[in-house]
Amino acid sequence: MRLIHDVTTRNAERGTMDLSIRERLLIQRLGLEGSMPITALGQRLSISPSSMTGLVDHLEAKGLVERRPHPTDRRAIELVLTRKGRRVFDREVGFYRTLVEEALVPLGEKAMALVLQALVALESPESRRGAA
């Protein structure tokens, strides 16, 4: 907990400090996976349609996301990060990268490298298929 506090204090420019957990998760999901229909995004985040509407309205008012017509489904609305939203996402990635690196420093360089390799392997499509 102290590590999270220390890293957060040093990264005041994080960009999402004024956002709720749900807003951060939405930005993170769009940053990682790219644009997607609002309904699909809500399902992935386990957020009800009525809550998604308010959440998207709030992020849109802040200039972080934008609604666009879906390219192939006229009934669907797609959600995309704006340039400002992309910058916020990039700062989030930097924050989490710093958090992980600082958490692993006490292990030493060799162990840190092994843990980072394992984390990358966990993100691979092969590992996700194996877990399914």
C-alpha positions in Angstrom: 0.0 0.0 0.0 2.8 2.4 0.8 4.4 1.7 -2.6 1.2 2.7 -4.4 1.0 5.8 -2.3 4.6 6.8 -3.0 4.3 6.1 -6.7 1.0 8.0 -6.9 2.5 11.0 -5.1 5.5 11.2 -7.5 3.2 10.8 -10.5 0.7 13.6 -9.8 0.5 14.2 -13.6 -0.9 10.7 -13.9 -3.9 12.1 -15.7 -6.6 10.0 -14.1 -6.4 11.2 -10.5 -9.7 13.0 -10.9 -11.5 10.0 -12.4 -13.4 7.2 -10.7 -12.3 3.6 -10.8 -14.9 2.8 -13.5 -13.8 5.7 -15.6 -10.2 4.6 -15.3 -11.1 1.0 -16.2 -13.1 2.2 -19.3 -10.1 4.3 -20.5 -7.7 1.5 -19.8 -9.9 -1.0 -21.8 -10.2 1.3 -24.8 -6.5 2.0 -24.7 -5.6 -1.7 -24.6 -8.2 -3.0 -27.0 -9.1 0.0 -29.2 -12.6 1.3 -30.1 -15.6 -0.9 -29.4 -19.4 -0.7 -29.2 -20.6 0.8 -26.0 -22.7 -2.2 -25.1 -19.8 -4.6 -25.6 -17.6 -2.4 -23.4 -20.2 -2.2 -20.7 -20.5 -6.0 -20.7 -16.7 -6.5 -20.5 -16.6 -4.1 -17.5 -19.8 -5.5 -15.9 -21.5 -2.1 -16.0 -25.2 -1.8 -16.7 -26.4 0.1 -19.8 -27.9 3.0 -17.8 -24.6 3.4 -15.8 -22.6 3.2 -19.0 -24.6 6.1 -20.4 -23.7 8.3 -17.5 -20.1 7.2 -17.4 -19.6 7.9 -21.2 -21.4 11.2 -20.9 -19.0 12.3 -18.1 -15.9 11.1 -20.0 -17.2 12.7 -23.2 -17.7 16.0 -21.4 -14.1 15.9 -20.2 -13.0 15.3 -23.8 -11.5 11.8 -23.2 -13.8 9.7 -25.3 -16.0 10.2 -28.3 -19.1 8.4 -29.6 -19.0 7.4 -33.3 -21.3 5.4 -35.5 -20.2 1.8 -35.7 -18.6 1.2 -39.2 -20.7 -1.9 -40.0 -23.7 -1.9 -37.6 -26.0 1.1 -38.0 -27.7 0.3 -34.7 -24.5 0.4 -32.7 -22.4 3.3 -31.3 -18.7 2.8 -31.0 -16.6 4.5 -28.3 -13.1 5.7 -29.0 -10.4 7.5 -27.1 -9.8 11.1 -28.2 -6.2 12.4 -28.4 -6.6 13.7 -24.9 -7.9 10.3 -23.8 -5.0 8.6 -25.5 -2.5 10.9 -23.6 -4.3 10.0 -20.3 -4.1 6.3 -21.1 -0.4 6.6 -22.0 0.3 8.3 -18.6 -1.7 5.5 -16.9 0.6 2.9 -18.6 3.7 4.9 -17.4 2.3 5.0 -13.9 1.7 1.2 -13.7 5.0 0.5 -15.3 6.7 2.6 -12.6 4.7 0.8 -10.0 5.7 -2.6 -11.1 9.3 -1.7 -11.6 9.6 -0.2 -8.1 7.9 -3.2 -6.6 10.4 -5.5 -8.2 13.6 -3.5 -7.5 14.2 -5.3 -4.2 14.4 -8.6 -6.0 17.6 -7.7 -7.9 18.1 -7.4 -11.6 18.0 -11.1 -12.6 14.9 -11.9 -10.6 13.2 -8.7 -11.8 13.9 -9.7 -15.4 12.4 -13.1 -14.9 9.3 -11.7 -13.3 8.9 -9.2 -16.1 9.3 -12.0 -18.7 6.6 -14.0 -16.9 4.3 -11.0 -16.9 4.8 -10.6 -20.6 4.1 -14.3 -21.1 0.9 -14.0 -19.2 -0.3 -11.4 -21.6 0.4 -13.5 -24.7 -2.6 -14.8 -26.7 -1.2 -18.4 -26.1 -1.5 -18.1 -22.4 -5.0 -16.7 -22.6 -6.1 -19.6 -24.8 -4.6 -22.1 -22.3 -6.6 -20.5 -19.5 -9.9 -20.8 -21.4 
